[in-house]
Amino acid sequence: MTLKTLAAALLLGLAVAGCSQASDGGLAERLADRTTTTTSPPRRTTTTTSVPPLAAEDVALTIRTISKECFGSAGCNVEYSIDLELLDVWSPRDEVYEITYEVTGGEDGPAIGTLTLDGSEYTQDGYQSASTPSGDTQLSVAVVEVRGR
């Protein structure tokens, strides 16, 4: 093959390639100009609100006097239990908490006890007792600690 034949073949190849691009009706250009937009379904977002655990300020404790026997100037023997009320800001759930409390007003000093709260039900270890210096002495209770189990 001579140099003239090679040049002619190259020109013929370029002419054919140019014709094939022109014969596509500008399809390549139209495809290049087209932008493809894909849409996907909206993403589902879940907002999780963290519910805080039970705290001392969510609990109200009161003393319920079961019996009281007084002996004049010798004072009184008081048998009592602790009533628990959950304040409106906290709603019961499937969790167990130990609520430690302190009862004051007895002659022997403060008494410490614990209630167990399971959901909306609470338990305590029976009745408790205290000796008071007089019939006018009132026992009082305060939450010391709330601890989840």
Secondary structure by P-SEA (a helix, b strand, c coil): ccaaaaaaaaaaaaaaaaaaaaaccaaaaaaaabbbbbbcccbbbbbbbbbbccccccbbbbbbbcccccccccbbbbbbbbbbbbccccccccbbbbbbbcccccccccccbbbbbcccccccccbbbbbcccccbbbbbbbcccccc
